[in-house]
Amino acid sequence: MAFENIILEKEGGIGILTFNRPDAMNSLNNQTRAEFRSAMADLAADDEIKVVILTGSGKAFVAGSDIKELKQTTPLDAHNIHRLGDLVQNFEKPVIAAVNGFALGGGCEIVMGCDIIIASDKAKFGQPEINLGIIPGGGGTQRLQQMVGVCRAKELIFTGDIIRAEEADRIGLVNRVVPADQLMPTVKEIAGKIAAKSTAAVKIAKASINRGMQVGLESGLAYEREMYSLSLTLEDKAEGIASFIEKRAPQFKGK
């Protein structure tokens, strides 16, 4: 699929997906959503890609849905299109958000589906759907409360307020805030560290953490024990232990 609103790059074991509708603040229209799904499918199928970075061009990461299209959106359309946060959260490979600017509405929901969130000091976050007489529909009412707590989530959603990166950091919405010119270097450094690990073990760890978010503690611990037992069967486990004993860097194969 040829992309018009997405830039897809691959640097070693890292895939970089950039939302690229800067004149429209990278707002999500149907074409952008389709291109995003296609690009993520490409990255999922590429065994060389170990980590994915999501970012935006211009002044925004993604500043929400395309309002012109939203005006025509039906309930059936909404059921089909507001699933990008789920796609990211359930993606088997780690996904890091490099939030360069506005992450609003659906953009904030994509960010919250990511595994690690690094924000530029110029980034801003919010779920302003209430200002349009609607509510978040891509996971905002659920993931936001998990990340920042119920009362803060209600305040942000009920008021539609937009917060700066420093406030997002304070309430636990992002991992850290860095100067704008250090955003991609910082994110690439983190991605490189993860890419050097056992991709099989990272995949199992992500699955275990995600499962724990969806079930109670007892069920989560039971699933963790299953995943831990599975990790003991990996070839990478033997290599990791051998390299530790031999005082050398491990050569993981992702198996």
N, C-alpha and C positions, 0 to 999 in steps of 0.2 A: 504493500500500500504506500503510495506517495503521500508525504505529509506536507500540509500547508500551514497548519497551526501548531505543529509540534516539531521540535528539533531533537533528533535522536543521535547521540554520539557514543562511541565506545572507546575507552581508554584502558587498555590492558584488561583487567578483570572487572572494570567498573563501567556501568551503563549510566549515561547522563541524559535525562529526559527534561527538556526545557519547554514550558508552555510559551508559545510565541505568537500572541496577538496583542502586541504592545499598544497599538492604537485603540484597542478595546479593553485595556487593562487585563488582558489574558482571560477575559470572561469566558465561561463555558457555554458554548453553543453545541448543537448536536454533532456538528462535524468535529469539533475539538474532542468531544467525548469519544467518538468513534475512533479517532486517530490515537487517543490516549490508550484505549483498550488494545488497539492493534500493536502499538509500540510496546506495551507491557507484555503482550503475548510473545512478541519477538524476543524480548529480554528474558522471558521465562524459558523459552526454547533454546536459548544460546548457552551451552554448557560452559563457555569461557567467561560468561558474566557471573560474578559472585556477589556483587552489591549494586544497588540501584540508587542514584541520586535524582531527586525531583527538585526543580527550581523554575524560575520564571524570567522572562526578559523584560527590560524596562523597569517601571516603577512598581510592578505587581508580581506576586507569585501567581495567584488567581484571585480576582476581585469579585468572585461570585458567579451566578448564572447570567447569561445574556438576557437582559430585561426584555428585549423585543421578542425573543422566542418564548420567554417565560409567560408573556401575556397570552400566548396561544396554547400553553401547556394544559393538557387534560389530566384527570386522575390516572388514567391508564399510562400516559406518557411518563408521569412522575414515578410510577412503579418501576418503569424500565430504565430511567436515566439516572436516578439518584442512588447509584450503587458504587461510585468510584472509591469512596472511603473503604467499603467492604473489599473491593478488589485489592487495594493497597495493603490493608491489614492482613488479608488471607494470602497474599503473595508469598511464595515459599522462601524467596531470597530476601535478605534485609533491605529495607527501603529507608533512606535518609532524606528528610526534607531540608533543603537549603532555602530558607524563607528570606527572600531578598527585599520584599515590599509588602503590599497589601495582600493579606490572606483572609478573605471575607466570605461568609456564606459557604457555598460549596467548596471554595478554596480552603477555608479553615477546616472543613470536614475532611478534605483529602489529607491535609497536614496531620490531623489527629489520627488518621489511619496509619501513619508512618511509624516506624520503629524508633527512630531517633529524630529529634527536631532541633536544628540549629538555626537561630534567627540572626539576621543582620540588625544592627542598632537602628536601622531605618524601617524595620518591619512593623506592621500593625495587624492586629487580629480582631475578629468579631463575628458575631452571628446576627446581622442586622435585618433578618427576614421580617421581623415583627413590624418594621417600618413600612413594609409592603402589604401588611395585613395577612401575612402567612407565618408559618413556623419553619424551622430547619427541617429538611426532609432527607438529608443524606448522612444521618448519624449524629447530628449536632446535639440533639436533646439527650442522647445516650452517652456518647464518648466524652463530651465536655464535662458532665457530672462525674464520670470516672476519673478524669484527670485533675479537676480543680475543686471538686466537691459540689454537693447539691446546691447549696445556697449561692455560691459564686456563679455556678452555671445558670441558675434561675435569674440572677441579677443581669448577667450579660445577655441572656435570651429575651427576658422581659423588657429590658431597656433598649436593646439594639446598640448599646455602646460599643465603640471601637477603642481598643486599648493598645498602647505602645509596647514595644518589645520588652522593655524593662519590667512593666507590670505583668506581662505574660510570663516572664521568668519568675517573678515573685510569687505568683499563684500556682506555679508548677505546670504551665501549659507548654513550656519549651525546656530543652535540656540546658541551653546556655545562649547567651547573646554575645556576639563578637562584632568588631568594627566591620563596616560594609566591605572594605577592601580585603578583609581576612576571611570572608564567608566561605568562598569556594576552597581556598587553601585549607581551612580548618576541616571542612566537610570531606575533602579528598583525603586528608590525613587519617580521619576516622575510618573512612571507607577502605583505605589501604590496610589499616590494621585488621579490620574484619576479614578482608579478602585473603589475608595471609593465614587465617585460621582454617580448621577443617570445615569445609562447606556443609558436609553431612551433619556434623555436630551442631553447627549454627542453625541449620534447618530444624533439627530436633528441638533445640532450645527455644526457637521462636514458636514452634507448635505447642510446646509445653506452657510457655508463658501465656500465649493467646487462649489456650484452653482454660487456664486458671482464671482469666478475666470473665469467663462465661459460666463458670460453675462455682459451687461452694468450695471451701478450703479442703474438706475431706476428699471430695472427688478430684480436686486439683492435685492434691498430694498423691493420690492413687495413680493418676495419669503421669505425674512426674516420675514415679517409681518405674512405670512401664517404659517411659522414654529413656530413663537412665540405664535400665537393663538393655535396651536396644543399643544405646551408645557404646556399651561394653563389647558389642559384637563387631564394631567398626574396625576396618583395617587401620584407619587413622588413629584409633586408640592405641594400637600396638606401636605405631610409628611415634606417636606423641610421647609415650613412656620411654621408648628406646632413645629418642633424641634427648630427653631430659637426663637420662642416666649417662649418656655419652657426651653430654654438654655441647650439643650442636643444635642448629636450627632445624625444626621439623620440616619434612617434605610431605605435606599432606596431599592426598589424592582425591579427597571428597568421597571416600567409600568406607 
